[in-house]
Every structure is written in structure tokens, then in C-alpha cells.
Amino acid sequence: MPLSNSENRLAIDGGDPVRTAPLPWELPGAHWIGEEERELVDRVVRAQSPFRFYGPDPQHMVETLEREWCAAYGHGNALAVSSGTAALSIALSALEVGPGDEVLVAGYMWVSCLSAIVRAGAIPRLVDIDDTFCMDPADLERKINARSRAILLVHMSGAPGRVAEIAEIARSRGVRLIEDCAQAAGASQNGTPVGRFGDIATFSFQLNKNMTAGDGGMVVSDDDGLFRRIVALHDLGYARNDQGRLDTSDETCQLWGVGARMSDLAGAMALAQSRKLARITGAMRRSKWRIREALCDISQIRLRTIPDPDGDSGPFLIMSFADKDLCSRFMTALKAEGIQGPKGSLSCLPMSDWGLHWYFNVPSLTRKRSNSHDGFPWSHPANAFAREISYDRGALPVCDDLHDRSALLTIASTLSNDDVDDIIRAFRKVANAYFQPL
Ligand SMILES: Cc1ncc(COP(=O)(O)O)c(C=O)c1O
């Protein structure tokens, strides 16, 4: 139905907004927390056994989660941990990454990726992104060098980019591949679940993720030797025996642990959520792709390239405009039409408001900060080469450009058909006003 004159006037110019009720919060898994989580958590509480390895009556929630995770996604081994950040540190230490090593990572990521590399004593080597908003294989080829020990490939904003090309580069150049699947649990590409392309993969179950235990994470690897190190590293540096007690006798596994075990309470939450993950991502994917299809004739809005739409886990719609000014004006007008979440949510924003996801917004990186008095790892003799590296804006031209003129809309996992219709109507209304003729 054509819009009347007053409906045509943008809300930002005094017209009626498309909607007044806020959209639901992002936080995909949180909306689905219910009886199943309560029942499993209750079992742990009733058994008075919240520790995974021993206690009066362990309920084996974490163990069950790990077993079901392997069965669902085809991983050889899975270990639940306390966070996605810890998972990354464990993965790097399992691969023995340290001073003198570079880890290649895209400039659009999350600060945890950088902190894990720096705390390992290694140096981040930034790689540009492409139209998938994930690592650009061509820039990766250019940046790999003799010091490259690992590639940290982040499946950003719910969907993998050119992952097969990157896995092939890693293989042919003899560099280890870690997949950071924190933002993409339940995603896949051409039928292969994320986490199955690399040597090790990590996940996060923090509140903003596709499934949540409040906090939590997972490390997966098909390599049994690596996995043995992963298990020891996430704990106190050693394996455990059949009674769940530390066993220091294995000389090949005497390490320094990071204390990142998952408790059985978190395990109960994560287990209930993992059983809902396909439904959560299915709901987001359906809403998102209905919106994408409804906008695809608007040539002035360039939607992020997603190589395999069926494997998209769906939590973010990312789009680019001709320039920064248009991006900012479009998003402000869209918000005025009521396309935003409740107070405190981050649901509709230009990428310039997306903080620590962009390399040049991370002061600890640009200023090469250290956690210790001696400036480690920047000051380590094996890292002397890092003096030449600048992490300031300007290091990655595509990141800088896309950051300025791109925006995102989070896709809640509980959007109704009416919500989706409103989002589409608002986009088209603003586009009609800004891009004459459509
Ligand atoms: C890409 C990425 N890696 C790692 C993490 C860290 O996960 P966590 O918050 O569970 O430590 C996050 C999320 O916060 C993330 O988005």
C-alpha cells in the first residue's frame, strides 16, 4: 500500500514513526532462558555439587554439554571453559605461541583476540577485511611471513567469510589456524560447522552470544595431543585422574594453568541453551534474510557479503552506504522511525559506535600497553621487530573505510512477523526519502 503524505514524512522531520514500541533486546539466547535451564540448574543445586570433577553427587552437566557438542557439530574433542577470552588464551598456549611469534588477526574483531595474543607474549599482525567483514585472504597472503605462527580467524557478527581459502592458505604455508567462533555458534559454511576448519576453535557463551550461560565458552580440537594440553591449560596445568584429582605424573603435561574451568552450574545453563541453539539461530536467520531480501533492490544500501546464507547464524544485519555522512543520517532516521531496542541495548548503530571491535579503538594496542612493569611483551628482545609496527588508524585501508560508512542492526531472536514488517517498512521509508528515485 502506498504511504500517505504524513506517513511519508520521516519521523526525524516530524512525521509519524513506523513504530513506537521498542524492538526486543539483542542477546539471542537470553530470551529463551526458561524451564529447561531452571530444571538443570535445580538438579545441580539439589545435588549440592556445582564442581564438575568431584563432589557428593556430581550431575555431569559440563561433561554432557561437551559430549552433545561433539555429537552435534562433529568435533573430535570439546572442553567447556569459563569464557571466550580464556578459550583464546588456552588455544594460543596449546600451540606454544610466545615471544618472537606473530599471530595474524583481522582489524575487525573483539579486543579479547588482541589481549590473548599479547598476554601470550606474541605480537598481533593486523590483516585487512573484505566485503564479508571477515579476514581478507589476499591481505593474509601478503602479511604472512617467517614469524607467523598462527592465524586467528574470527567469524564476525554471526557468519563466516572466505574461510575455505584461509584454511587452504594456513595449510599451504604451514601456519596454525585458530577459529574464533564466539559470535557464530551454530553457524556453518557449505554444510561444515564453524570450528571444523582449523586446528583449534573457540566459542563464547557470554550474554550477547547465540547461546548463553551468562559467561562461559568452549574449546574444540580434533588433535588429541593438542587437546590434552588444552585440558591441562584450562585447569591448573595438569591432567586429572579418574577421581577428578590432579595428576602431576605425566611429564609431557606439566604446564601453567589459567584456572578457567566451567562450573557445573554454568554447565547446566549452557547445556539447556545448547539444546535450543538451532532454534535460536534459525529464528534469527529467517528474520534477517526476510529483511535482506526486502532490501536487495535498494542499490544504495550494500549488504554484507555472506558466502553461504544457509550457514548464517543470523544475529546481525550489516550494511554499507556511499559515505560516512549518509550512513550516520540514515541510521539516525531509522532509529527515529522506532527501529531500536529498549534503553541500554545496542541494536541499531553506525560502526563508528562499535568501540573495541575495531583495531584503532583499542588503546592498549595502539599504545602498546603492558600488564607488567617491564613492558612485556613489546620489550622482549625476540619481539624487537614490533617496534616498526603501528596499530594506529591507517594500518588497514578497507577496515578504515568500512568502519566509517557501515552500520549494523541486531536481529533479535524473538522478532515477530510484525516486527520484521516494521523494520522493512522503516528501511524503505527512509530509503525513499534519501534515495530519490528508489
Ligand atoms: C569475537 C570474540 N572473541 C572473543 C570474545 C570473548 O568472549 P567472552 O566475553 O566470553 O570472554 C568475544 C565476546 O565477547 C567475541 O565477540
The ligand as an ORCA input file, in Angstrom:
! r2SCAN-3c Opt
* xyz 0 1
  C      34.995    -12.400     18.563
  C      35.016    -12.568     20.043
  N      36.038    -13.237     20.616
  C      36.092    -13.437     21.934
  C      35.110    -12.959     22.768
  C      35.292    -13.122     24.238
  O      34.304    -13.874     24.841
  P      33.991    -13.687     26.405
  O      33.219    -12.428     26.552
  O      33.182    -14.917     26.695
  O      35.274    -13.680     27.121
  C      34.020    -12.271     22.221
  C      32.904    -11.766     23.021
  O      32.863    -11.074     23.909
  C      33.984    -12.049     20.830
  O      32.995    -11.361     20.260
*
